[in-house]
Amino acid sequence: MDEKNIAKLDDSLVQAAKGVRVLDALAWPADAEEKFLSAWRAGKATLPDIEPLPRDLRENIAALEAIAGQCREDDPAGKFLGETARSYANAARMLGAIGTPDFTHYSVKLYRRPDHLYRLQNLTAVEAARFFLTTTDELLGTGQLQPTDFDTSANDFAEWLQAQADEFFGPGAVRVKQDPELSAKAIAGASRIRVRATAQYSQLEKDQLLHHEAFVHSATMLNGKQQHNLKSLALGAPRTTRTQEGIAVLAELVTNSMDIARLRRVALRVIAVQQALDGADFIEVFRFFLEAGQSEVESVRSAQRIFRGGAVQGGIVFTKDAVYLAGLLEVHTFMRLAIRDNRPELIRNVFAGRLTLADALRLAPLFESGWLSPPRYMPVWAADLRRLAALMAYSAFVTNIRLDKVYLNRIIELEEESA
């Protein structure tokens, strides 16, 4: 490995990627939500009038492609730099094609489609989403589940989250700020977590956002910043999104902070992305979320996530929301394999920066040699491999139990047979 050349390319990549800010470029005007809902409530629903604003990032693309062209594919660090540069170049092309079919073309290259088939499992994210929705529909239909109370103000949540972040990262390492124009309830960066100033939060949401945003997204970015030899591990390259969101959603599940409403939101977004790809317009997707039990405000924000950068008439779509469920399935499988094959260090590697699962494997020799540093910040559930191994072993076993062969009444029969 030519360390001097790697360092030069690494520095160049960090600079070239700075102007490619996907979510900022796709944000809708702050008043779009209220305009749509006012018309909807008046019985005069109309498609939002969003002016496409493509970004001219040709200089970034040229610089990123030049970097990728100098990276050696047979070198782990070079491979990482090349793949990351190409990811940013495609993101820049996507932002240059806002509002056109090419926008979706590049979005799919970055995030895949929700109907992407995992051949070895014969499964798509859409099928997984439908399974979760069918199961939770049946649970909700019983009327036995208590409604969620959203009784925590944004100010109280921000103060609580700041205290948790200070304890985990150290005082002042990550600042929590309130943002009245934020569409999501929270978004994490390396040194700042923004929370929506106008929202109310439930206790479960507080835990979800703590484990998802702070202990995964902020932690991995800060761990990347600790790397001396590969600074680009701190970049949130689009190619790492599926793994990042997969870890974050798994964190919610492992820590028992995911509730049925959150699981349904993740699944509903996958289905909605597919509907929009198939031609459903903004109003149709909004109605889909509404009929699935979401509030008007939550439904319009969910639909907005899918059509940002695209066309509200349908067909031109931002496919990122499909990665949450696909990433969860991939990360869960990866961790099971790492435990099964006695490679627990691979789990640690995933937290050492913004990596894909393949990066964690390819860069393993560089972690072993000490050229790359282990993560400084890891959530407890991932750091304690004794607990994680037990969970993954149990998970591997229960997938073999066929519920289609068992009924509740059969439990009584089995007990009577053994008496």
C-alpha positions as CSV (number, residue, x, y, z in Angstrom):
1,M,0.0,0.0,0.0
2,D,1.3,3.4,-1.0
3,E,0.5,5.3,2.2
4,K,1.5,8.7,0.8
5,N,-0.8,8.3,-2.3
6,I,-3.6,7.0,-0.1
7,A,-3.3,10.1,2.2
8,K,-3.3,12.4,-0.8
9,L,-6.4,10.8,-2.3
10,D,-8.1,10.7,1.1
11,D,-7.6,14.5,1.6
12,S,-8.8,15.2,-2.0
13,L,-11.9,13.1,-1.4
14,V,-12.9,14.9,1.8
15,Q,-12.6,18.2,-0.1
16,A,-14.5,17.1,-3.2
17,A,-17.3,15.6,-1.2
18,K,-18.0,18.7,0.7
19,G,-20.4,20.3,-1.8
20,V,-22.5,17.1,-2.2
21,R,-25.2,17.5,0.5
22,V,-28.1,15.3,-0.5
23,L,-30.8,16.0,2.1
24,D,-30.1,19.7,2.2
25,A,-30.5,20.0,-1.5
26,L,-33.8,18.0,-1.5
27,A,-35.6,19.9,1.3
28,W,-39.0,21.3,0.5
29,P,-40.1,24.9,1.3
30,A,-41.2,25.2,4.9
31,D,-44.7,26.2,4.0
32,A,-45.4,23.4,1.5
33,E,-46.8,21.1,4.2
34,E,-49.4,23.7,5.5
35,K,-50.5,24.7,2.0
36,F,-51.2,21.1,1.1
37,L,-53.1,20.3,4.3
38,S,-55.1,23.5,4.2
39,A,-56.3,22.6,0.7
40,W,-56.9,19.0,1.7
41,R,-59.0,19.9,4.7
42,A,-61.0,22.3,2.6
43,G,-61.8,19.4,0.2
44,K,-59.7,20.8,-2.6
45,A,-56.6,18.7,-2.5
46,T,-54.1,19.6,-5.1
47,L,-50.6,18.4,-5.9
48,P,-47.9,20.4,-4.1
49,D,-46.3,23.0,-6.4
50,I,-42.6,22.4,-5.9
51,E,-40.1,24.0,-8.2
52,P,-37.3,21.6,-9.1
53,L,-33.9,23.2,-8.3
54,P,-31.1,21.0,-9.8
55,R,-27.6,21.6,-8.5
56,D,-24.7,22.2,-10.8
57,L,-22.0,20.0,-9.3
58,R,-20.1,19.2,-12.5
59,E,-16.8,20.3,-10.9
60,N,-17.4,18.0,-8.0
61,I,-18.2,15.1,-10.3
62,A,-15.0,15.7,-12.3
63,A,-12.9,15.8,-9.2
64,L,-14.5,12.7,-7.7
65,E,-14.2,10.7,-10.9
66,A,-10.5,11.8,-11.1
67,I,-10.0,10.5,-7.5
68,A,-11.8,7.2,-8.3
69,G,-9.6,6.7,-11.4
70,Q,-6.4,6.9,-9.3
71,C,-7.5,4.3,-6.7
72,R,-6.2,0.8,-6.9
73,E,-8.9,-1.8,-6.7
74,D,-6.6,-4.5,-5.3
75,D,-5.8,-2.3,-2.2
76,P,-8.4,-2.3,0.6
77,A,-8.0,1.4,1.3
78,G,-7.9,2.3,-2.4
79,K,-11.0,0.3,-3.0
80,F,-12.8,2.1,-0.2
81,L,-11.7,5.5,-1.5
82,G,-12.7,4.6,-5.1
83,E,-16.1,3.3,-4.2
84,T,-16.8,6.3,-1.9
85,A,-15.7,8.8,-4.6
86,R,-18.0,7.1,-7.1
87,S,-20.9,7.1,-4.6
88,Y,-20.5,10.9,-4.2
89,A,-20.2,11.4,-7.9
90,N,-23.5,9.5,-8.5
91,A,-25.1,11.6,-5.7
92,A,-23.9,14.7,-7.4
93,R,-25.4,13.5,-10.7
94,M,-28.7,12.8,-8.9
95,L,-28.8,16.3,-7.6
96,G,-28.1,17.6,-11.0
97,A,-31.1,15.7,-12.3
98,I,-33.7,16.8,-9.7
99,G,-37.2,16.5,-11.2
100,T,-36.2,14.3,-14.1
101,P,-36.2,10.5,-14.6
102,D,-32.5,10.5,-14.2
103,F,-33.0,11.5,-10.6
104,T,-34.6,8.2,-9.9
105,H,-32.0,6.4,-12.0
106,Y,-29.2,7.6,-9.7
107,S,-31.3,7.3,-6.6
108,V,-31.7,3.6,-7.4
109,K,-28.0,3.2,-8.0
110,L,-27.3,4.7,-4.6
111,Y,-30.1,3.1,-2.5
112,R,-31.6,0.4,-4.7
113,R,-35.3,-0.3,-5.3
114,P,-37.6,-1.7,-2.7
115,D,-38.4,-4.6,-5.0
116,H,-34.7,-5.6,-5.3
117,L,-34.6,-9.4,-5.0
118,Y,-32.1,-11.0,-2.6
119,R,-31.6,-14.1,-4.6
120,L,-30.1,-16.3,-1.9
121,Q,-33.1,-15.5,0.3
122,N,-35.7,-15.1,-2.5
123,L,-37.0,-12.1,-0.7
124,T,-37.5,-8.4,-1.3
125,A,-37.9,-5.5,1.1
126,V,-41.4,-5.0,-0.2
127,E,-42.3,-8.6,0.8
128,A,-40.7,-8.1,4.2
129,A,-42.7,-4.9,4.7
130,R,-45.9,-6.6,3.8
131,F,-45.2,-9.3,6.3
132,F,-44.7,-6.8,9.1
133,L,-47.8,-4.8,8.1
134,T,-50.0,-7.9,8.0
135,T,-48.8,-9.0,11.4
136,T,-49.2,-5.6,13.0
137,D,-52.6,-5.1,11.4
138,E,-53.8,-8.2,13.2
139,L,-52.4,-7.0,16.5
140,L,-53.9,-3.6,16.1
141,G,-57.3,-5.1,15.1
142,T,-57.7,-6.7,18.5
143,G,-57.9,-3.4,20.3
144,Q,-55.6,-4.7,23.1
145,L,-52.7,-2.3,22.5
146,Q,-52.7,0.9,24.4
147,P,-52.3,4.1,22.3
148,T,-49.0,6.0,22.5
149,D,-48.8,9.2,24.6
150,F,-46.9,12.0,23.0
151,D,-46.4,14.0,26.2
152,T,-42.8,15.3,26.1
153,S,-42.1,18.7,24.6
154,A,-39.3,19.3,22.2
155,N,-37.5,21.4,24.8
156,D,-37.7,18.7,27.5
157,F,-36.6,16.1,24.9
158,A,-33.7,18.2,23.8
159,E,-32.5,18.7,27.4
160,W,-32.8,14.9,28.1
161,L,-31.0,14.0,24.9
162,Q,-28.3,16.5,25.7
163,A,-27.7,14.9,29.1
164,Q,-27.6,11.4,27.5
165,A,-25.2,12.6,24.8
166,D,-22.9,14.2,27.4
167,E,-22.7,11.0,29.4
168,F,-21.9,8.9,26.4
169,F,-19.6,11.1,24.3
170,G,-18.3,13.5,27.0
171,P,-19.6,17.0,27.9
172,G,-20.0,19.2,24.8
173,A,-18.8,16.7,22.2
174,V,-22.3,16.5,20.6
175,R,-24.7,19.5,20.9
176,V,-28.5,19.1,20.7
177,K,-30.2,22.0,18.9
178,Q,-33.9,22.7,18.2
179,D,-34.9,23.4,14.6
180,P,-38.5,24.6,13.9
181,E,-38.2,23.8,10.2
182,L,-37.0,20.2,10.5
183,S,-39.3,17.7,8.8
184,A,-37.8,14.7,10.6
185,K,-38.1,14.5,14.4
186,A,-34.3,14.3,14.7
187,I,-31.3,14.3,12.5
188,A,-27.8,13.5,13.7
189,G,-24.4,14.7,12.6
190,A,-20.9,14.3,14.1
191,S,-21.1,17.3,16.5
192,R,-24.8,18.2,16.4
193,I,-28.2,16.6,16.7
194,R,-31.1,18.6,15.5
195,V,-34.6,18.0,16.9
196,R,-37.9,19.4,15.5
197,A,-38.8,22.3,17.8
198,T,-42.6,22.0,17.0
199,A,-42.9,18.2,17.8
200,Q,-44.2,16.3,20.8
201,Y,-42.3,13.1,21.7
202,S,-43.3,9.8,23.4
203,Q,-41.1,8.0,25.8
204,L,-40.4,5.3,23.3
205,E,-39.6,7.9,20.6
206,K,-37.1,9.4,23.0
207,D,-35.3,6.0,23.4
208,Q,-35.6,5.3,19.6
209,L,-33.9,8.6,18.7
210,L,-31.3,8.2,21.3
211,H,-30.2,4.8,20.2
212,H,-30.7,5.5,16.4
213,E,-29.4,9.0,16.0
214,A,-26.9,9.5,18.8
215,F,-25.5,6.1,19.6
216,V,-25.3,5.0,15.9
217,H,-25.2,7.9,13.5
218,S,-23.3,10.4,15.6
219,A,-21.1,7.7,17.1
220,T,-20.0,6.3,13.8
221,M,-19.2,9.7,12.4
222,L,-17.2,10.7,15.4
223,N,-15.4,7.4,15.3
224,G,-14.5,8.1,11.7
225,K,-13.1,11.5,12.7
226,Q,-10.8,9.6,15.1
227,Q,-9.1,7.8,12.1
228,H,-5.7,9.3,11.3
229,N,-5.0,7.3,8.1
230,L,-8.4,7.3,6.4
231,K,-10.3,10.5,7.3
232,S,-13.0,9.8,4.7
233,L,-14.3,7.2,7.1
234,A,-16.1,10.2,8.7
235,L,-18.0,11.0,5.5
236,G,-21.6,10.0,5.3
237,A,-21.3,8.7,1.7
238,P,-24.6,7.6,0.2
239,R,-23.2,4.1,-0.3
240,T,-23.1,3.6,3.4
241,T,-26.7,4.7,4.1
242,R,-28.2,1.2,3.9
243,T,-25.7,-0.2,6.5
244,Q,-26.0,2.9,8.7
245,E,-29.8,2.8,8.8
246,G,-29.7,-1.0,9.2
247,I,-27.6,-0.7,12.3
248,A,-29.7,2.1,13.7
249,V,-33.0,0.2,13.2
250,L,-31.5,-2.9,14.7
251,A,-30.3,-0.8,17.7
252,E,-34.0,0.2,18.3
253,L,-35.0,-3.5,18.2
254,V,-32.2,-4.8,20.4
255,T,-32.7,-2.1,23.1
256,N,-36.5,-2.7,23.1
257,S,-37.2,0.9,22.1
258,M,-39.0,0.2,18.9
259,D,-42.8,0.1,19.2
260,I,-45.4,-1.1,16.8
261,A,-46.0,2.3,15.3
262,R,-42.3,2.8,14.5
263,L,-42.1,-0.7,12.9
264,R,-45.2,0.1,10.8
265,R,-43.7,3.5,9.7
266,V,-40.6,1.8,8.4
267,A,-42.6,-0.9,6.6
268,L,-45.2,1.6,5.2
269,R,-42.5,3.8,3.7
270,V,-41.1,0.8,1.8
271,I,-44.5,0.1,0.3
272,A,-45.1,3.8,-0.5
273,V,-41.7,4.1,-2.3
274,Q,-42.8,1.1,-4.5
275,Q,-46.2,2.7,-5.1
276,A,-44.6,6.0,-6.2
277,L,-42.2,4.2,-8.5
278,D,-45.2,2.4,-10.0
279,G,-46.8,5.8,-10.8
280,A,-48.8,6.8,-7.7
281,D,-48.9,10.6,-7.2
282,F,-48.3,12.6,-4.0
283,I,-52.0,12.6,-3.0
284,E,-52.4,8.9,-3.5
285,V,-49.3,8.2,-1.4
286,F,-50.6,10.7,1.2
287,R,-53.9,8.8,1.3
288,F,-52.1,5.5,1.7
289,F,-50.3,6.7,4.8
290,L,-53.5,8.3,6.1
291,E,-55.6,5.1,5.6
292,A,-52.8,3.1,7.3
293,G,-53.4,5.0,10.6
294,Q,-51.0,7.9,10.4
295,S,-52.1,11.4,11.2
296,E,-52.5,14.1,8.5
297,V,-49.3,15.8,9.5
298,E,-47.3,12.6,9.7
299,S,-48.8,11.4,6.4
300,V,-47.9,14.5,4.5
301,R,-44.4,14.4,5.9
302,S,-44.0,10.7,5.0
303,A,-45.1,11.4,1.5
304,Q,-42.9,14.4,1.2
305,R,-39.8,12.3,2.1
306,I,-40.5,10.0,-0.9
307,F,-41.2,12.8,-3.5
308,R,-38.4,15.2,-2.5
309,G,-36.3,15.8,-5.5
310,G,-38.7,13.8,-7.7
311,A,-42.1,14.6,-9.3
312,V,-45.3,14.8,-7.3
313,Q,-47.1,13.3,-10.3
314,G,-45.4,10.0,-9.5
315,G,-42.7,7.8,-11.2
316,I,-39.8,10.1,-10.3
317,V,-38.9,9.2,-6.7
318,F,-36.3,9.4,-4.0
319,T,-35.8,5.8,-3.0
320,K,-33.8,6.3,0.2
321,D,-36.7,5.3,2.5
322,A,-36.5,1.7,1.2
323,V,-33.1,1.2,2.8
324,Y,-34.2,1.1,6.4
325,L,-35.8,-2.4,6.2
326,A,-33.3,-3.7,3.6
327,G,-30.4,-2.5,5.8
328,L,-31.9,-4.1,8.9
329,L,-32.1,-7.5,7.2
330,E,-28.6,-7.2,5.8
331,V,-27.0,-6.0,9.1
332,H,-28.8,-8.6,11.2
333,T,-27.7,-11.4,8.8
334,F,-24.1,-10.0,8.8
335,M,-23.9,-10.0,12.6
336,R,-25.3,-13.5,12.8
337,L,-22.6,-14.7,10.4
338,A,-19.9,-12.9,12.3
339,I,-20.9,-14.6,15.5
340,R,-21.3,-18.0,13.8
341,D,-17.9,-17.8,12.1
342,N,-16.1,-16.5,15.2
343,R,-15.4,-13.1,13.6
344,P,-16.7,-10.7,16.3
345,E,-14.2,-8.1,15.3
346,L,-16.2,-7.5,12.2
347,I,-19.0,-6.1,14.3
348,R,-16.6,-3.7,15.9
349,N,-15.3,-2.7,12.5
350,V,-18.7,-1.6,11.3
351,F,-18.8,1.1,14.1
352,A,-15.3,2.5,13.3
353,G,-16.7,5.0,10.8
354,R,-19.2,5.3,8.0
355,L,-18.7,1.9,6.3
356,T,-20.6,-0.7,4.3
357,L,-20.7,-4.3,5.5
358,A,-18.4,-5.1,2.6
359,D,-16.0,-2.4,3.8
360,A,-15.9,-4.0,7.2
361,L,-14.7,-7.2,5.6
362,R,-12.2,-5.7,3.1
363,L,-10.7,-3.3,5.6
364,A,-10.3,-6.0,8.3
365,P,-6.5,-6.5,7.7
366,L,-6.0,-2.8,8.2
367,F,-7.8,-2.9,11.5
368,E,-5.8,-6.0,12.6
369,S,-2.5,-4.2,11.7
370,G,-3.5,-1.1,13.7
371,W,-3.4,1.1,10.6
372,L,-7.1,1.8,11.2
373,S,-8.3,2.5,14.8
374,P,-11.0,0.6,16.6
375,P,-14.1,2.6,17.4
376,R,-14.0,4.8,20.4
377,Y,-17.7,5.0,20.8
378,M,-19.9,1.8,20.7
379,P,-23.4,1.3,22.1
380,V,-23.5,-1.2,25.0
381,W,-25.6,-3.7,23.0
382,A,-22.9,-4.0,20.3
383,A,-19.9,-3.7,22.6
384,D,-20.9,-6.6,24.8
385,L,-20.5,-9.5,22.5
386,R,-21.6,-12.0,25.1
387,R,-25.1,-10.5,25.0
388,L,-25.1,-10.0,21.3
389,A,-24.0,-13.6,20.6
390,A,-26.8,-14.9,22.8
391,L,-29.3,-12.8,21.0
392,M,-28.1,-13.8,17.5
393,A,-27.9,-17.5,18.4
394,Y,-31.5,-17.3,19.7
395,S,-32.6,-15.4,16.6
396,A,-31.0,-18.0,14.3
397,F,-32.9,-20.7,16.1
398,V,-36.4,-19.2,16.2
399,T,-36.4,-18.7,12.5
400,N,-36.6,-22.4,12.2
401,I,-39.9,-22.6,14.1
402,R,-42.8,-22.8,11.8
403,L,-45.8,-21.0,13.2
404,D,-48.1,-22.3,10.4
405,K,-47.9,-25.7,12.1
406,V,-48.9,-24.4,15.6
407,Y,-52.1,-23.0,17.0
408,L,-52.9,-21.6,20.4
409,N,-55.4,-24.3,21.2
410,R,-52.7,-26.8,20.4
411,I,-50.8,-25.6,23.4
412,I,-53.6,-26.9,25.6
413,E,-53.7,-30.2,23.8
414,L,-49.9,-30.7,24.2
415,E,-50.2,-30.0,27.9
416,E,-53.0,-32.5,28.3
417,E,-51.1,-35.1,26.2
418,S,-48.1,-34.9,28.5
419,A,-50.2,-35.1,31.7
